[in-house]
Amino acid sequence: MYRIWYWATVDRESDGRFIASIPDLGDLAAYGDTDKDAVAHVTELASERVKAVVDGGQAVPPRRHSSEMPNHIRRSKEVGRAIIPVEVGRTAAWPTPPYHMSG
């Protein structure tokens, strides 16, 4: 198995709950009473989402580096970020070799 890494933002809502979201997975989000709970829940959802995409014959959703995330994603309520691992098979991780051979 190979790991694909996605960035999650962790925000604190006005009611005190935390929400972790992964913009690269269609704004996939999960709430939790603590930031760790929210991250744990969104990690489970991310695994399910990516597995469903791959099982449906599509490529693993692209992921961005933290610095590539648009500013509008960086909300004022953001209290942190987490990097979320999602396990996939080799062919899902790299459907073609990550390099080009020249002859």
C-alpha positions in Angstrom: 0.0 0.0 0.0 1.1 3.6 -0.7 0.1 6.7 1.1 -1.3 9.8 -0.6 -1.2 12.9 1.6 -3.9 15.6 1.7 -3.8 18.8 3.7 -6.7 19.5 6.1 -7.6 22.8 7.7 -8.9 22.8 11.2 -11.3 25.6 12.2 -13.1 26.4 15.4 -16.8 27.2 15.0 -18.6 29.8 17.1 -20.3 27.1 19.1 -16.9 25.7 20.2 -16.9 22.6 18.0 -14.0 22.0 15.7 -14.3 21.2 12.0 -11.6 19.6 9.8 -11.9 20.0 6.1 -10.0 18.7 3.1 -10.4 21.2 0.2 -8.8 18.8 -2.4 -11.5 16.3 -1.7 -14.5 18.5 -2.5 -14.4 20.3 0.8 -14.9 17.0 2.6 -15.4 18.0 6.3 -16.1 16.5 9.7 -16.9 17.9 13.1 -15.4 16.9 16.5 -15.5 18.1 20.1 -11.7 18.5 19.9 -9.4 19.3 17.0 -8.1 15.7 17.2 -11.6 14.2 17.0 -12.3 16.3 13.9 -9.1 15.3 12.2 -9.7 11.6 13.1 -13.2 11.8 11.6 -12.1 13.5 8.4 -9.3 11.0 8.0 -11.9 8.2 8.0 -14.0 10.0 5.5 -11.0 10.8 3.2 -10.1 7.1 3.1 -13.7 6.2 2.1 -13.9 9.0 -0.5 -10.6 8.1 -2.2 -11.5 4.4 -2.1 -14.8 5.1 -3.8 -13.2 7.2 -6.5 -10.5 4.6 -7.2 -13.0 1.7 -7.1 -15.1 3.7 -9.6 -12.2 3.6 -12.1 -11.1 7.2 -11.6 -7.7 8.6 -10.7 -6.8 9.5 -7.2 -8.0 13.1 -6.6 -5.1 15.6 -7.1 -3.6 17.1 -4.0 -1.9 20.4 -3.4 1.0 21.5 -1.3 -0.1 23.7 1.7 1.4 26.8 0.1 -0.6 26.1 -3.1 -3.9 26.4 -1.3 -5.8 29.5 -2.3 -6.1 32.3 0.3 -9.9 32.0 0.4 -9.5 28.6 1.9 -7.4 30.0 4.7 -10.3 31.2 6.9 -9.9 33.5 9.9 -11.2 30.8 12.2 -8.4 28.4 11.2 -6.6 27.1 14.3 -4.3 24.7 12.5 -3.6 22.2 9.7 -3.1 18.5 9.6 -1.7 16.3 6.9 -4.0 13.3 6.2 -2.7 10.0 5.0 -4.9 7.9 2.6 -3.7 4.4 1.7 -4.1 3.3 -1.9 -2.7 0.6 -4.1 0.4 1.2 -6.2 -1.4 1.6 -9.5 -3.8 4.1 -7.9 -0.8 6.1 -6.5 1.2 6.1 -9.7 -0.9 4.9 -12.7 2.1 5.7 -14.8 5.8 5.8 -13.8 6.7 9.1 -12.1 9.6 9.5 -14.4 10.3 9.5 -18.2 13.0 7.4 -19.7 14.8 8.9 -22.7 16.4 6.6 -25.2 
